[in-house]
Amino acid sequence: MELELHQLELRYEALRKRAPVAERQLLGSLAELGQQLPIVVVTPVSEAAGFVVIDGYKRVRALKRLARDTVRATGWQLPEVEALLLERRMRCTREDAFDQAWLLAELRARFGLSLEELARRFERNKSWVSRRLALVQILPAPIQESVRTGTLAAHAAMKYLVPLARANAQAAIRLAEAITPFKPTSREVGALYAGWQSGTARTRELILATPQVYLQAQATQAPVAPSATQRWLNDLGALAGIARRARRGLEQGLLQQLTSGERTEVEQTVVRTRADVNSLFERFDLEAGHAG
């Protein structure tokens, strides 16, 4: 069927990442050959409602840029939630963690699906669903928008900015704002993240002000072994990260899933770990208060 663009409801556009190169290629193809594939819509339940777009957002954007008024579409006679899940199954080989997280969050917020229902629909367990939803909760919205628009690689955001945001959301936002204008590769984001984590306040200011200059400087320097102080700070950071990860396991009901033998082993390990950690902080308090 032929629809006018103003009839379309683009409510799920934010669930799709943009690929600028692919969109430019599509724009050229549409200009030369016209629309080859119809978009997919859910037909409205009333005349007052619009046609909700399920698939074809890149084609709609390209047609708008070409100042076209209409689009060819095919309608699915399905409820929206079922249409979204069907479209997801059709493209699941091309999705990443952010695609999954955005869709899960939308299904939960708009349609009220429980964790159990989401786990069943995605053929996963509740823990997997919780971890994906945590991405949306942990990573600040401005960084998610950079991933969505293609100015920041999803892999780089997942590997480097999610851990930083978990520890310091404001620092993650500042770093992302500084680096996204020059569209860094995942390797470059990794180098900047490593510099941020191991550097001084002055190093961080350099990264924020001129990230490309920092990368160029790093490329010309021989690797320098971290100082004893930095190694100790890295150890503390690793300890804190492991503690947060272990706590999440408890929050997700790990203890209730253990056998009696496993629970005994866990309890014994907790006793030993608590003693080691307490010994560390007791020693720190002793050294910090020592006049010599």
C-alpha positions as CSV (number, residue, x, y, z in Angstrom):
1,M,0.0,0.0,0.0
2,E,1.0,3.6,-0.5
3,L,1.1,5.8,2.6
4,E,1.8,9.5,3.0
5,L,4.8,10.2,5.3
6,H,2.7,12.3,7.7
7,Q,0.6,9.2,8.4
8,L,3.5,7.3,10.0
9,E,4.1,7.0,13.7
10,L,7.9,6.8,14.3
11,R,7.7,5.9,18.0
12,Y,10.3,3.1,17.8
13,E,12.9,5.1,15.9
14,A,15.1,5.4,19.0
15,L,15.5,1.6,19.1
16,R,17.6,1.6,16.0
17,K,21.2,2.7,15.7
18,R,22.1,4.8,12.7
19,A,24.9,4.0,10.3
20,P,25.8,7.2,8.4
21,V,27.7,5.4,5.6
22,A,24.9,2.9,5.0
23,E,22.3,5.7,5.1
24,R,24.2,7.7,2.4
25,Q,24.4,4.7,0.2
26,L,20.6,4.1,0.7
27,L,19.9,7.7,-0.2
28,G,21.8,7.4,-3.5
29,S,20.0,4.2,-4.3
30,L,16.6,5.7,-3.6
31,A,17.4,8.7,-5.7
32,E,18.5,6.6,-8.6
33,L,16.2,3.5,-8.5
34,G,13.4,4.5,-6.2
35,Q,12.1,2.5,-3.3
36,Q,12.7,-1.3,-3.8
37,L,11.5,-2.7,-0.5
38,P,8.4,-1.7,1.4
39,I,8.6,-0.6,5.0
40,V,6.7,-2.6,7.6
41,V,3.9,-1.0,9.6
42,V,1.2,-2.1,12.0
43,T,-2.2,-1.0,10.8
44,P,-4.0,1.4,13.2
45,V,-7.0,0.2,15.2
46,S,-8.9,3.4,14.5
47,E,-8.9,6.0,11.7
48,A,-7.5,8.6,14.1
49,A,-4.4,6.6,14.8
50,G,-1.3,6.6,12.5
51,F,0.5,3.6,11.0
52,V,3.2,2.5,13.5
53,V,6.5,1.8,11.7
54,I,8.1,-1.5,12.8
55,D,10.8,-1.7,10.2
56,G,12.2,0.8,7.6
57,Y,13.3,3.8,9.6
58,K,16.3,4.4,7.4
59,R,14.1,4.4,4.3
60,V,11.7,6.8,5.8
61,R,14.6,9.2,6.7
62,A,16.1,9.0,3.3
63,L,12.7,9.6,1.6
64,K,12.2,12.7,3.7
65,R,15.7,14.0,2.7
66,L,14.7,13.5,-0.9
67,A,11.5,15.5,-0.2
68,R,9.2,12.6,-1.1
69,D,5.7,12.6,0.2
70,T,4.8,8.9,0.1
71,V,6.3,5.5,1.0
72,R,5.4,2.0,0.0
73,A,4.5,-0.1,3.0
74,T,3.2,-3.5,4.0
75,G,0.9,-3.9,7.0
76,W,1.2,-6.6,9.6
77,Q,-2.1,-7.6,11.2
78,L,-0.5,-8.0,14.6
79,P,-0.5,-6.3,18.0
80,E,2.5,-3.9,18.3
81,V,4.3,-6.0,20.9
82,E,4.1,-9.1,18.7
83,A,5.2,-7.2,15.6
84,L,8.3,-5.8,17.5
85,L,9.3,-9.3,18.7
86,L,8.7,-10.8,15.2
87,E,10.9,-8.1,13.6
88,R,13.5,-8.7,16.2
89,R,13.6,-12.4,15.5
90,M,14.1,-11.7,11.8
91,R,17.2,-9.5,12.4
92,C,18.6,-11.1,15.6
93,T,21.9,-12.0,13.9
94,R,22.6,-8.3,13.4
95,E,21.8,-7.1,16.9
96,D,24.1,-6.2,19.8
97,A,23.7,-5.6,23.5
98,F,22.4,-2.1,23.0
99,D,19.8,-3.2,20.5
100,Q,18.6,-5.8,23.0
101,A,18.7,-3.4,25.9
102,W,16.7,-0.7,24.2
103,L,14.0,-3.1,23.0
104,L,13.7,-4.8,26.4
105,A,13.4,-1.4,28.1
106,E,10.7,-0.4,25.6
107,L,8.7,-3.6,26.0
108,R,8.9,-3.3,29.8
109,A,7.9,0.4,29.9
110,R,5.3,0.5,27.2
111,F,3.7,-2.9,27.5
112,G,4.4,-3.8,31.1
113,L,6.1,-7.1,30.4
114,S,7.6,-8.7,33.4
115,L,11.2,-10.0,33.7
116,E,9.8,-13.5,33.4
117,E,7.9,-12.8,30.3
118,L,10.8,-10.9,28.7
119,A,13.1,-13.9,29.5
120,R,10.6,-16.3,27.9
121,R,10.1,-14.1,24.8
122,F,13.9,-13.7,24.3
123,E,14.6,-17.4,25.2
124,R,17.0,-16.3,28.0
125,N,17.0,-16.3,31.7
126,K,16.0,-13.4,34.1
127,S,19.6,-12.7,34.9
128,W,20.4,-12.0,31.3
129,V,17.4,-9.7,31.0
130,S,18.4,-7.8,34.2
131,R,22.0,-7.3,32.9
132,R,20.7,-5.9,29.6
133,L,18.3,-3.6,31.3
134,A,21.1,-2.4,33.6
135,L,22.9,-1.1,30.5
136,V,20.1,1.4,30.0
137,Q,20.1,2.3,33.6
138,I,23.9,2.6,34.0
139,L,25.0,4.3,30.8
140,P,23.9,8.0,30.7
141,A,21.4,9.0,28.0
142,P,23.9,11.3,26.2
143,I,26.3,8.4,25.6
144,Q,23.5,6.1,24.5
145,E,22.5,8.8,22.0
146,S,26.1,8.9,20.6
147,V,25.9,5.1,20.1
148,R,22.4,5.5,18.5
149,T,23.6,8.1,16.0
150,G,26.7,6.2,15.1
151,T,29.3,8.7,16.5
152,L,30.5,6.2,19.1
153,A,31.0,2.5,18.4
154,A,28.7,0.3,20.4
155,H,31.6,-2.1,21.3
156,A,33.7,0.8,22.6
157,A,30.8,2.1,24.8
158,M,30.1,-1.4,26.1
159,K,33.7,-2.2,26.9
160,Y,35.0,1.1,28.2
161,L,32.3,3.7,29.0
162,V,29.9,1.3,30.8
163,P,32.5,0.4,33.5
164,L,33.5,4.1,33.8
165,A,29.8,5.2,34.1
166,R,29.2,2.5,36.8
167,A,32.0,4.1,38.9
168,N,31.4,7.8,37.9
169,A,28.6,8.7,35.5
170,Q,29.6,12.3,35.2
171,A,33.2,11.4,34.2
172,A,31.8,9.1,31.6
173,I,29.7,11.8,30.1
174,R,32.6,14.3,30.1
175,L,34.9,11.8,28.4
176,A,32.3,10.8,25.8
177,E,31.5,14.5,25.0
178,A,35.3,15.1,24.4
179,I,36.0,12.2,22.2
180,T,32.9,11.7,20.0
181,P,33.4,14.7,17.8
182,F,36.3,13.1,16.0
183,K,34.6,9.6,15.9
184,P,37.3,7.5,17.5
185,T,37.8,3.8,16.8
186,S,37.3,1.3,19.5
187,R,41.1,1.0,19.9
188,E,41.4,4.8,20.3
189,V,38.6,4.8,22.9
190,G,40.4,2.0,24.8
191,A,43.6,4.1,24.8
192,L,41.8,7.2,26.1
193,Y,40.0,5.1,28.7
194,A,43.3,3.6,29.9
195,G,44.8,7.1,30.1
196,W,41.9,8.3,32.0
197,Q,42.0,5.5,34.5
198,S,45.7,5.5,35.1
199,G,46.4,9.2,34.7
200,T,46.6,12.2,37.0
201,A,44.1,15.1,37.1
202,R,46.3,16.9,34.6
203,T,46.3,14.0,32.2
204,R,42.5,13.8,32.3
205,E,42.2,17.5,31.6
206,L,44.5,17.0,28.5
207,I,42.3,14.1,27.3
208,L,39.2,16.2,27.7
209,A,40.7,19.3,26.0
210,T,42.6,17.6,23.1
211,P,42.0,13.8,23.0
212,Q,43.7,13.5,19.6
213,V,46.8,15.3,20.8
214,Y,46.9,12.8,23.8
215,L,46.6,9.9,21.4
216,Q,49.5,11.2,19.2
217,A,51.7,11.7,22.2
218,Q,51.0,8.2,23.4
219,A,51.8,6.7,20.0
220,T,55.3,8.3,20.1
221,Q,56.1,7.2,23.7
222,A,57.6,4.0,24.8
223,P,55.5,2.1,27.4
224,V,56.2,3.3,31.0
225,A,55.7,0.9,33.8
226,P,53.2,2.2,36.4
227,S,54.5,3.5,39.7
228,A,54.0,1.6,42.9
229,T,51.4,4.2,43.9
230,Q,49.5,3.7,40.6
231,R,49.7,-0.1,40.9
232,W,48.2,0.1,44.4
233,L,45.4,2.4,43.2
234,N,44.7,0.0,40.4
235,D,44.5,-2.8,42.9
236,L,42.0,-0.9,45.0
237,G,40.0,-0.1,41.9
238,A,39.9,-3.7,40.9
239,L,38.9,-4.7,44.4
240,A,36.0,-2.2,44.4
241,G,34.9,-3.4,40.9
242,I,34.9,-7.1,42.0
243,A,33.0,-6.2,45.1
244,R,30.3,-4.4,43.1
245,R,30.0,-7.4,40.7
246,A,29.8,-9.9,43.6
247,R,27.1,-7.8,45.2
248,R,25.0,-7.8,42.0
249,G,25.0,-11.6,42.2
250,L,23.5,-11.5,45.6
251,E,20.9,-8.9,44.6
252,Q,19.9,-11.2,41.7
253,G,19.2,-14.0,44.1
254,L,22.3,-16.1,43.8
255,L,22.2,-17.5,47.3
256,Q,18.7,-18.9,46.8
257,Q,19.9,-20.9,43.8
258,L,22.8,-22.7,45.7
259,T,22.8,-26.3,46.9
260,S,23.6,-26.8,50.6
261,G,27.2,-27.8,49.8
262,E,27.7,-24.8,47.6
263,R,26.3,-22.5,50.2
264,T,28.7,-23.8,52.9
265,E,31.6,-23.3,50.5
266,V,30.4,-19.7,49.8
267,E,30.0,-18.9,53.5
268,Q,33.6,-20.2,54.2
269,T,35.0,-18.1,51.4
270,V,33.1,-15.0,52.6
271,V,34.7,-15.4,56.1
272,R,38.2,-15.6,54.6
273,T,37.6,-12.7,52.2
274,R,36.1,-10.5,55.0
275,A,39.2,-11.2,57.1
276,D,41.6,-10.2,54.3
277,V,39.7,-7.0,53.4
278,N,39.4,-6.0,57.1
279,S,43.2,-6.6,57.5
280,L,43.9,-4.3,54.5
281,F,41.8,-1.4,55.9
282,E,43.2,-1.9,59.5
283,R,46.7,-1.7,58.1
284,F,45.8,1.4,56.1
285,D,44.3,3.1,59.2
286,L,47.5,2.2,61.1
287,E,49.8,3.6,58.4
288,A,47.7,6.7,57.7
289,G,47.8,7.7,61.4
290,H,51.5,6.9,61.8
291,A,53.6,10.1,62.6
292,G,56.7,8.6,60.9
